[in-house]
Amino acid sequence: MAAIHLRVYDLRKASRISQRQLADEVGVSVQTVSKWENNVCMPDIAMLPDIAKFFHVTVDELLGLSPLAGEKYIPVNSGERDYWESRLDYLKASRRIESYCRKQRKVQAYVAANRENLKYLHYWELLVSYGYK
């Protein structure tokens, strides 16, 4: 799935309009436009065509799924073997971290469910460490 990167800021700056002008045009507050530009939230899906029409772009261009006019699309070549081989160390490390986190959550869940029994187990381990059997 493609990553969505709302291009409101880029389009607004290219059009040389203020946040207030855009907010008045589409019927939202200036704070809402600011949140869109800072990726705090996204506009309602029903507003996307209106915003795109205001900037004379497609919804795909507004969402950053297609390059804007004057921009060049640079393919990544992720379908080639060399692309993934160069990222193999990162992929392995991220899988190890994910696996470690999953194990930690399991341990935490077990401890939470068996706290009373583990309390006695801890005392037993202390006794054994001091030589009592």
C-alpha positions in Angstrom: 0.0 0.0 0.0 1.3 3.4 -0.9 2.1 5.9 1.8 -0.2 9.0 1.9 1.5 12.3 2.3 -0.9 15.2 2.1 0.5 17.9 -0.2 -1.6 20.8 1.1 1.4 22.8 2.3 3.3 22.5 -1.0 0.2 23.4 -3.0 -0.7 26.3 -0.8 2.8 27.8 -0.9 3.0 27.3 -4.7 -0.4 29.1 -5.0 0.8 31.9 -2.6 -2.3 31.8 -0.4 -2.5 31.9 3.3 -4.0 29.2 5.6 -6.9 31.6 6.3 -7.7 31.9 2.6 -7.7 28.1 2.2 -9.7 27.6 5.4 -12.4 30.1 4.2 -12.5 28.5 0.8 -13.1 25.0 2.0 -15.1 25.9 5.1 -12.8 24.8 8.0 -10.8 26.6 10.6 -7.2 27.8 10.2 -6.2 25.4 12.9 -7.6 22.5 10.9 -5.5 23.5 7.8 -2.5 23.7 10.1 -3.1 20.2 11.4 -3.4 18.9 7.8 -0.1 20.5 6.9 1.7 19.1 9.9 0.2 15.6 9.4 -1.6 15.7 12.7 -4.9 14.7 11.0 -6.3 14.3 7.5 -9.3 16.0 5.9 -12.6 14.3 5.7 -12.7 12.1 2.7 -15.7 14.0 1.4 -13.6 17.2 1.3 -10.8 15.8 -0.7 -12.4 16.5 -4.2 -13.2 20.1 -3.1 -9.6 20.7 -1.9 -8.1 19.1 -5.0 -10.5 21.2 -7.3 -9.4 24.4 -5.4 -5.7 23.7 -6.3 -6.5 22.3 -9.8 -5.0 18.9 -9.1 -6.3 15.4 -8.8 -7.0 13.7 -5.5 -4.1 11.4 -6.1 -1.8 14.4 -6.5 -3.3 16.0 -3.3 -2.6 12.8 -1.3 0.9 12.5 -2.7 0.2 9.2 -4.6 1.1 10.8 -7.9 3.7 13.5 -8.5 2.5 17.1 -8.9 2.9 18.9 -12.2 6.6 19.7 -12.7 7.8 17.0 -10.4 9.4 13.8 -11.6 8.5 10.4 -10.4 11.6 8.4 -9.6 11.0 4.6 -9.5 12.6 2.7 -6.6 13.2 -0.6 -8.4 11.9 -2.6 -5.4 11.2 -5.5 -7.7 14.9 -6.2 -8.3 17.0 -8.5 -6.2 19.8 -5.9 -5.5 17.3 -3.6 -3.9 16.4 -6.0 -1.2 19.9 -7.5 -0.7 21.1 -4.0 0.2 18.5 -3.8 2.9 18.9 -7.3 4.2 20.7 -6.3 7.4 18.0 -3.8 8.3 15.2 -6.4 7.6 16.9 -9.0 9.8 17.4 -6.5 12.6 13.9 -5.3 12.4 12.5 -8.8 12.6 14.7 -9.6 15.6 13.4 -6.5 17.4 9.8 -7.4 16.5 10.4 -11.0 17.8 12.0 -9.7 21.0 9.1 -7.3 21.6 6.6 -10.1 21.0 8.4 -12.3 23.5 8.5 -9.5 26.1 4.7 -9.0 25.7 4.2 -12.7 26.3 6.4 -12.7 29.4 4.6 -9.6 30.8 1.2 -11.2 30.2 2.3 -14.4 32.0 3.7 -12.4 34.9 0.5 -10.4 35.2 -1.7 -13.5 35.1 0.5 -15.5 37.6 1.8 -12.8 39.9 0.9 -14.7 43.1 2.7 -17.9 42.1 5.7 -16.1 40.9 6.1 -14.4 44.3 6.6 -17.8 45.9 8.9 -18.8 43.0 11.1 -15.8 43.7 11.4 -16.6 47.4 12.3 -20.2 46.4 15.0 -19.0 44.1 16.4 -16.8 46.9 16.5 -19.7 49.3 18.3 -21.9 46.7 20.8 -19.1 45.9 21.7 -19.1 49.7 22.2 -22.8 49.8 18.9 -24.0 51.2 17.3 -27.0 49.3 
